[in-house]
């Protein structure tokens, strides 16, 4: 959606050291700057920012990227929103393009919809002040004026077309696209939200993208959310995340509940690190988003069957997002309670105790599986392994998987190796590194190092000459990017063009090796040419060895005309050198 040329200009305008220092205090460390990593807990600094290359790298958790990546990770924004955020800081206008947004989204539509939602929210807040009934409901729920202001709570009065007060053009397309009105089969419009407490759903930039409406008295549905719109995708958004950001950093724990009233009640009682899913099961995207900001997630659900089912879905959808340094826990409240009623009845200290003692993922997983199987019978023990297999295969965490395999072996009576074999798992034994020729890979690694320091040299790479090493695809990609884009002159600029490409990881790893290493800027081109010459000599030697082996096996007559000519030329060159 955003032209590469604009990305390059933006990265040239934004200084990553100033940007990161605004969030995390940096200290000079040689040619670079260092800090404790904002993306994981650590006591000694392993987070490094390079002012010359304009990128950051954490040697502890592997976080790596440009100014754009930092804003995405730190603020939980998508790529486009991160670019817009940085552009605003830099006083730049992001160019808009057509035809690649949500469904049939028009240029400028997002901004228009944001403005529409803000006007609606202001109207709902004003209506809350005018409704004694809604105010009384808030008091009954224990909500103070401070917490109502913190979450922007309002009230949609009863009636069919109240929004016409604030939107004189009630038939405007934007009202329907934003999900504020519904159009029936006869084409008549009416307000989606009526006689409901209105709770804005806010994105990481503080913009209102949707609403949740809670019925005041009895009625169905109890909770009504905005439909999915160009602004709002419920499987990606978490209610309360912007308000919880500071508490998430302080506690390194996110509490996930089922409803936004739970989040508000917990916040009212001093627990500020709670968020909620929005009318949908917890998704992998939800978990990934949270684990970028904390090392521990605790799911807090009701203790009834519905709560257990919701917890199990959360577990299944969390497995793929886990890492060995991340933890998940589960709290099951008494059946008569939800987080709102529990914390009001028992207080913050007791709720904090539940969070601290939350059931670990491994215990919940094994407990649930064991309840489905009769472990007193051979059939039940076999079923346990059968049920566990798809879950184990989802786990990307070798250490946690190993622990689960051991416990499954104990519960089922199978040997650990049998469980691994039955579940198509390999024992967690680090594979021996493949034997490789040292000369060629070290030369291509050196080429990659030089090109990342001086990207313009990538144009001169003789791709056909490069041997088949792990670095070759990366060098080929850099050659393509630099040749196609004459403005790319920095690693940061290249890094953004690599986003999502297969070569991204190896180039990222090579770039991290540059931190703290001396580099001779003046001698770079000479070193580049020397490396190419050595590669050429190595290539010629390999080609000669292959022809010589073939000639020895089949005789010179077994060579094609072109091979004979090449063989003779190699022999002539060798005789001259000797």
C-alpha positions in Angstrom: 0.0 0.0 0.0 2.9 2.4 0.7 5.6 3.0 -2.0 9.1 1.8 -1.2 10.4 5.2 -2.0 8.4 6.7 0.8 9.7 4.0 3.2 13.3 4.9 2.3 12.7 8.6 2.8 11.0 7.9 6.1 13.9 5.8 7.4 16.3 8.4 6.3 14.4 11.1 8.2 13.9 9.1 11.5 16.9 8.5 13.8 16.4 5.1 15.5 18.6 6.1 18.5 16.3 9.1 19.3 13.2 7.0 18.7 14.2 4.1 21.0 15.7 6.5 23.6 12.2 8.0 23.9 10.9 4.7 25.2 14.0 3.0 26.6 16.9 5.0 28.1 20.0 4.2 26.0 23.6 4.3 27.1 26.6 4.7 24.9 28.5 1.4 24.4 31.4 1.9 22.0 30.1 2.7 18.6 26.6 1.6 19.5 24.0 2.2 22.3 22.8 -0.4 24.8 19.8 -0.9 27.1 17.9 -3.7 28.8 15.6 -5.1 26.2 12.0 -3.8 26.2 10.7 -7.0 24.7 11.8 -9.4 27.5 12.9 -9.3 31.1 16.6 -9.1 31.7 19.0 -7.6 34.3 22.0 -6.9 32.2 21.7 -5.0 28.8 21.7 -7.2 25.7 19.6 -4.8 23.5 21.9 -2.9 21.1 21.1 0.0 18.7 23.4 0.8 15.8 23.3 4.5 14.8 25.3 3.9 11.7 23.2 1.0 10.4 20.0 2.3 11.9 18.8 -1.0 13.4 18.4 -2.7 16.8 19.2 -6.2 17.9 18.7 -8.1 21.2 21.3 -10.8 21.8 19.0 -12.2 24.5 15.6 -12.7 22.7 16.6 -12.1 19.1 14.4 -9.0 18.5 15.7 -7.2 15.5 14.7 -4.6 13.0 14.4 -1.0 12.0 12.6 2.0 13.4 9.4 0.7 11.8 9.9 -2.7 13.4 10.4 -1.1 16.8 7.2 0.8 16.7 5.3 -2.3 15.5 6.7 -4.4 18.4 6.6 -1.8 21.2 3.2 -0.4 20.4 1.6 -3.5 19.0 0.8 -1.8 15.7 0.5 -3.2 12.2 3.0 -2.2 9.5 0.9 0.5 8.0 -0.1 2.1 11.3 3.6 2.0 12.4 4.6 3.8 9.2 1.9 6.4 9.8 3.0 6.9 13.4 6.6 7.5 12.4 5.5 9.7 9.5 3.5 11.9 11.8 6.6 12.3 14.1 8.7 13.2 11.1 6.1 15.7 9.7 5.6 13.6 6.6 2.4 12.7 4.8 1.9 9.0 3.9 0.8 8.7 0.3 -2.4 6.8 -0.1 -3.0 4.2 -2.8 -6.1 2.6 -4.2 -7.4 -0.9 -4.5 -5.4 -2.8 -1.8 -7.3 -2.1 1.4 -10.2 -3.9 3.1 -12.8 -5.1 0.6 -13.6 -2.1 -1.5 -12.0 0.5 0.8 -11.6 3.9 -0.8 -8.6 6.2 -0.4 -9.1 8.3 2.7 -11.9 6.1 4.0 -10.1 4.9 7.1 -9.6 8.5 8.3 -13.3 9.3 7.6 -14.5 6.2 9.6 -12.2 7.1 12.5 -13.8 10.5 12.6 -17.3 9.0 12.4 -16.6 6.7 15.4 -15.1 9.6 17.4 -18.2 11.7 16.9 -20.5 8.7 17.8 -18.4 8.1 21.0 -18.7 11.8 22.0 -22.5 11.6 21.5 -22.7 8.4 23.7 -20.6 10.0 26.5 -22.9 13.0 26.5 -26.0 10.8 26.6 -24.6 9.0 29.7 -24.5 12.3 31.6 -28.2 12.9 30.7 -29.5 9.4 31.7 -30.1 8.9 35.5 -31.0 5.3 34.7 -27.6 4.6 33.0 -25.8 6.5 35.8 -27.6 4.4 38.4 -26.6 1.2 36.5 -22.9 2.3 36.6 -23.1 3.0 40.3 -24.7 -0.4 40.9 -21.8 -2.0 39.0 -19.3 -0.1 41.2 -18.0 2.0 38.4 -16.5 5.4 39.4 -16.5 8.5 37.2 -12.7 8.1 36.9 -12.9 4.6 35.5 -15.8 5.6 33.2 -13.6 8.4 31.8 -10.6 6.0 31.5 -12.5 3.7 29.3 -14.6 6.4 27.6 -17.9 4.8 28.7 -21.1 6.2 27.2 -24.8 5.3 26.7 -26.9 4.7 23.6 -30.4 5.8 24.5 -33.5 3.8 23.6 -35.0 4.7 20.3 -34.5 3.9 16.6 -32.7 6.8 15.0 -31.0 8.8 17.8 -27.7 9.1 15.9 -29.5 11.4 13.5 -28.9 14.1 16.2 -25.1 14.0 15.5 -25.2 12.8 11.9 -27.8 14.9 9.9 -27.0 12.8 6.8 -28.3 9.6 8.4 -28.1 7.8 5.1 -24.4 8.4 4.6 -22.5 5.2 3.6 -20.0 5.7 6.4 -22.5 5.1 9.1 -23.4 1.7 7.7 -19.7 0.8 6.9 -18.7 1.7 10.4 -21.4 -0.6 11.8 -23.3 2.2 13.7 -26.6 1.6 11.8 -28.4 -1.4 10.3 -30.4 -1.3 7.1 -33.4 -3.7 6.8 -34.7 -5.4 3.7 -37.0 -2.4 2.9 -33.9 -0.1 3.0 -35.0 1.6 6.2 -32.1 2.4 8.7 -32.0 2.3 12.4 -29.4 2.5 15.2 -27.5 -0.7 15.9 -27.1 0.1 19.6 -30.1 1.0 21.6 -30.5 1.3 25.4 -27.0 0.0 26.1 -24.0 1.0 28.1 -21.4 1.9 25.3 -17.8 0.9 25.7 -15.4 2.0 23.0 -12.9 -0.5 21.6 -9.6 1.4 21.0 -6.6 0.5 18.8 -3.0 1.0 20.0 -3.0 4.5 18.6 -5.9 5.5 20.8 -8.5 5.6 17.9 -12.0 4.2 18.4 -12.5 1.3 16.0 -15.6 -0.3 17.4 -18.1 -0.4 20.3 -19.3 -3.0 22.8 -22.8 -2.5 24.1 -24.0 -3.9 27.4 -27.8 -4.1 27.9 -28.9 -2.1 30.9 -31.7 -4.3 32.2 -32.8 -7.8 31.0 -32.6 -8.6 27.3 -30.7 -10.5 24.6 -28.0 -10.3 23.6 -26.5 -9.2 26.9 -23.5 -8.0 25.0 -23.5 -6.6 21.5 -20.3 -5.8 19.6 -19.8 -3.8 16.4 -19.6 -6.0 13.3 -16.3 -6.5 11.4 -15.5 -3.3 9.5 -12.5 -1.8 7.6 -11.4 -0.7 11.1 -12.3 -3.7 13.2 -11.4 -7.4 13.0 -12.4 -9.1 16.2 -10.0 -12.0 15.9 -7.1 -9.5 16.1 -8.2 -7.0 18.6 -8.2 -7.1 22.4 -10.3 -4.8 24.6 -8.3 -2.8 27.1 -4.9 -3.3 25.6 -3.9 0.4 25.2 -5.1 1.1 28.8 -3.2 -1.9 30.1 0.2 -1.2 28.4 1.9 0.3 31.5 0.7 -2.4 33.8 1.7 -5.1 31.4 5.3 -3.8 31.5 5.3 -3.6 35.3 3.9 -7.1 35.9 5.2 -8.9 32.7 1.8 -10.7 32.8 -1.4 -10.3 30.8 -4.7 -11.5 32.3 -7.2 -12.5 29.5 -10.9 -12.5 30.4 -14.0 -13.1 28.5 -15.7 -9.7 28.7 -15.0 -6.1 28.8 -16.9 -5.5 32.0 -14.5 -7.9 33.7 -11.5 -5.8 32.4 -13.2 -2.6 33.7 -14.0 -4.1 37.1 -10.5 -5.5 37.5 -9.0 -2.1 36.6 -11.4 -0.4 39.0 -10.0 -2.6 41.8 -6.3 -2.1 41.0 -5.6 -4.9 38.5 -4.7 -2.9 35.4 -3.1 -5.7 33.3 -6.3 -7.3 32.1 -7.6 -7.5 28.6 -10.5 -9.3 26.9 -11.4 -11.0 23.7 -14.3 -9.5 21.8 -17.1 -12.0 21.3 -14.8 -14.7 19.9 -12.5 -17.4 21.2 -8.9 -16.5 21.9 -6.9 -16.7 18.6 -3.3 -17.3 17.9 -3.1 -13.7 16.8 -4.3 -12.5 20.2 -1.7 -14.6 22.0 1.1 -13.6 19.6 0.2 -9.9 20.1 0.4 -10.3 23.9 3.5 -12.4 24.0 5.3 -9.6 22.2 4.7 -7.5 25.3 4.8 -10.0 28.2 6.4 -13.3 29.1 3.3 -14.7 30.8 -0.4 -14.9 30.0 -3.0 -16.0 32.5 -6.5 -16.9 31.2 -9.2 -16.2 33.7 -12.5 -18.0 33.0 -15.6 -19.1 34.8 -15.4 -22.5 36.4 -18.5 -23.9 34.5 -18.5 -26.1 31.4 -18.5 -23.0 29.1 -15.5 -21.6 30.9 -13.6 -24.8 30.6 -14.4 -25.1 26.9 -13.2 -21.5 26.4 -10.0 -22.3 28.3 -9.4 -25.4 26.1 -9.9 -23.4 22.9 -7.5 -20.8 24.2 -4.9 -23.5 25.0 -5.3 -25.1 21.5 -4.9 -21.7 19.8 -1.9 -20.7 22.0 0.4 -23.6 21.4 1.8 -22.4 18.0 2.7 -19.0 19.5 4.6 -20.3 22.5 8.3 -20.2 23.1 10.3 -21.9 25.9 10.8 -18.6 27.7 7.0 -17.8 27.6 4.4 -19.2 30.1 0.7 -19.7 30.1 -1.5 -20.2 33.1 -5.2 -20.8 33.8 -7.6 -19.6 36.5 -11.0 -21.2 37.0 -13.3 -19.2 39.2 -16.1 -20.7 41.3 -19.2 -21.3 39.1 -21.2 -18.5 40.7 -18.4 -15.9 40.0 -16.9 -14.0 37.1 -13.7 -11.8 37.5 -16.0 -8.8 38.1 -18.0 -10.4 41.0 -14.9 -12.2 42.4 -12.7 -9.2 42.9 -15.5 -7.2 44.3 -16.2 -9.9 46.8 -12.7 -11.0 47.7 -10.4 -8.0 46.9 -7.3 -7.4 44.9 -4.9 -9.4 47.2 -6.9 -12.6 46.8 -7.2 -12.1 43.1 -3.4 -11.5 42.8 -2.9 -14.8 44.7 -5.0 -16.6 42.1 -2.9 -15.1 39.3 0.4 -16.1 41.0 -0.8 -19.6 41.6 -2.6 -20.1 38.2 -2.5 -23.6 36.8 0.4 -24.0 34.3 -0.5 -24.9 30.7 1.1 -28.4 31.1 -1.0 -29.2 34.1 -4.3 -28.1 32.5 -3.5 -29.9 29.2 -2.7 -33.2 31.0 -5.7 -32.8 33.4 -8.2 -32.3 30.5 -6.8 -35.2 28.5 -6.8 -37.5 31.5 -10.5 -36.7 32.2 -11.4 -37.8 28.6 -9.7 -41.1 29.0 -10.0 -44.1 31.3 -6.4 -44.5 32.5 -7.2 -47.7 34.3 -7.6 -49.5 30.9 -5.1 -50.2 28.1 -7.6 -48.6 25.6 -7.8 -45.4 27.7 -4.0 -45.1 27.9 -3.8 -45.5 24.1 -6.4 -42.8 23.7 -4.4 -40.4 25.9 -1.5 -40.6 23.5 -3.9 -40.3 20.5 -5.5 -37.2 22.0 -2.1 -35.6 22.9 -0.4 -36.2 19.5 -1.9 -33.2 17.5 -1.2 -30.9 20.5 2.4 -32.0 20.8 2.9 -31.5 17.1 1.7 -27.9 17.3 4.2 -27.0 20.0 7.3 -25.2 18.6 9.0 -25.4 22.1 11.3 -28.4 22.4 11.9 -28.1 26.1 8.2 -27.9 27.1 7.4 -30.7 24.6 10.0 -32.9 26.2 8.5 -32.3 29.7 5.0 -33.2 28.4 6.3 -36.3 26.7 7.9 -37.5 30.0 4.6 -36.9 31.9 2.5 -38.6 29.2 4.9 -41.6 29.4 4.4 -41.8 33.1 0.6 -41.5 32.9 0.2 -44.0 30.0 2.8 -46.6 30.9 4.6 -46.2 27.6 8.3 -45.6 27.4 9.3 -42.0 26.6 10.8 -43.2 23.3 7.6 -45.0 22.4 5.5 -41.8 23.0 7.9 -39.9 20.8 7.7 -42.5 18.1 3.9 -42.8 18.3 3.5 -39.1 18.1 6.0 -38.7 15.2 8.4 -36.7 17.5 12.1 -36.7 17.4 14.0 -36.8 20.7 15.3 -33.4 21.6 18.9 -34.1 20.8 20.7 -31.2 18.9 21.5 -32.4 15.4 25.2 -32.6 14.6 26.1 -29.7 12.3 26.4 -30.7 8.7 29.9 -31.1 7.3 30.6 -28.3 4.9 33.6 -27.0 3.1 35.0 -24.1 5.0 36.5 -22.0 2.2 33.4 -21.3 0.0 30.9 -20.6 2.9 33.4 -18.3 4.7 33.9 -16.3 1.4 30.2 -15.9 0.7 29.6 -15.0 4.4 32.3 -12.3 4.1 30.6 -11.0 0.9 27.3 -10.8 2.8 29.0 -8.9 5.6 30.6 -6.4 3.1 27.4 -5.9 1.2 25.4 -5.2 4.4 27.9 -2.5 5.3 27.9 -1.1 1.7 24.7 -2.1 0.0 25.6 -0.4 -3.3 28.2 -3.2 -3.9 25.4 -5.7 -4.3 25.0 -4.5 -7.9 28.4 -5.9 -8.7 27.8 -9.4 -7.4 28.4 -12.0 -10.1 25.4 -14.2 -9.1 26.3 -17.0 -11.5 29.7 -17.3 -9.9 28.5 -17.7 -6.4 28.7 -21.3 -5.0 25.7 -23.1 -3.5 26.1 -22.0 0.1 23.5 -20.8 2.7 24.4 -17.2 1.9 23.8 -17.4 -1.9 20.0 -16.9 -1.8 20.5 -13.8 0.4 23.2 -12.4 -1.8 21.0 -13.0 -4.9 18.0 -11.2 -3.2 20.2 -8.2 -2.2 21.5 -8.0 -5.8 17.9 -7.9 -7.1 16.8 -5.3 -4.6 19.7 -2.9 -5.0 19.7 -3.3 -8.8 16.0 -2.5 -8.9 16.2 0.4 -6.4 19.0 2.9 -6.9 18.0 4.8 -3.8 18.7 1.9 -1.4 21.9 2.9 0.4 21.5 1.6 3.9 20.9 -1.6 5.7 17.7 -0.2 7.3 16.3 0.5 3.8 17.1 -3.0 2.6 15.7 -4.5 5.8 12.3 -3.1 5.2 12.2 -4.4 1.6 13.1 -7.9 3.0 10.1 -8.0 5.3 8.3 -11.3 4.9 10.8 -12.7 2.3 12.5 -16.1 2.8 15.9 -14.6 3.0 14.9 -12.2 5.8 16.2 -14.4 8.6 19.7 -15.2 7.3 20.3 -11.5 6.5 19.0 -10.5 9.9 21.5 -12.9 11.5 24.4 -11.7 9.4 23.5 -8.1 10.3 23.5 -8.9 14.0 27.1 -10.1 13.7 28.1 -6.7 12.5 27.5 -5.1 15.8 30.7 -4.3 17.6 32.9 -5.6 14.8 35.4 -3.2 13.2 35.0 -2.5 9.6 37.4 -0.7 7.2 35.1 1.6 5.2 37.9 2.7 2.9 39.1 -0.8 2.2 35.7 -2.3 1.7 35.7 -2.2 -2.1 39.2 -3.7 -2.2 38.2 -6.5 0.2 35.0 -7.0 -2.0 37.1 -7.5 -5.2 39.7 -9.8 -3.4 36.8 -12.0 -2.1 35.3 -12.2 -5.6 38.7 -13.2 -7.1 39.1 -16.0 -4.5 35.6 -17.2 -5.3 36.4 -17.3 -9.0 39.6 -19.2 -8.3 37.6 -21.7 -6.2 35.0 -22.0 -8.9 37.6 -22.7 -11.6 39.2 -25.3 -9.4 35.9 -27.1 -8.8 35.1 -27.0 -12.5 38.5 -28.3 -13.4 38.3 -31.1 -10.8 34.9 -32.2 -12.2 36.2 -32.3 -15.8 39.4 -34.1 -14.7 37.4 -36.7 -12.8 35.1 -37.3 -15.9 38.2 -37.5 -18.2 39.8 -40.0 -16.0 36.6 -42.1 -15.8 35.5 -42.0 -19.4 38.7 -40.7 -21.2 38.9 -37.4 -23.0 36.7 -38.9 -25.8 33.9 -39.0 -23.2 33.9 -35.2 -22.9 31.6 -33.1 -25.0 33.1 -30.6 -27.4 32.5 -27.7 -25.0 33.9 -29.7 -22.1 37.1 -30.6 -24.1 37.7 -26.9 -25.0 37.2 -25.9 -21.3 39.5 -28.7 -20.1 42.2 -27.7 -22.5 41.9 -24.1 -21.4 42.2 -25.1 -17.8 45.3 -27.2 -18.5 46.9 -24.2 -20.4 46.2 -21.8 -17.6 47.7 -24.3 -15.1 50.8 -24.7 -17.1 51.3 -20.9 -17.3 51.0 -20.5 -13.6 53.4 -23.3 -12.9 
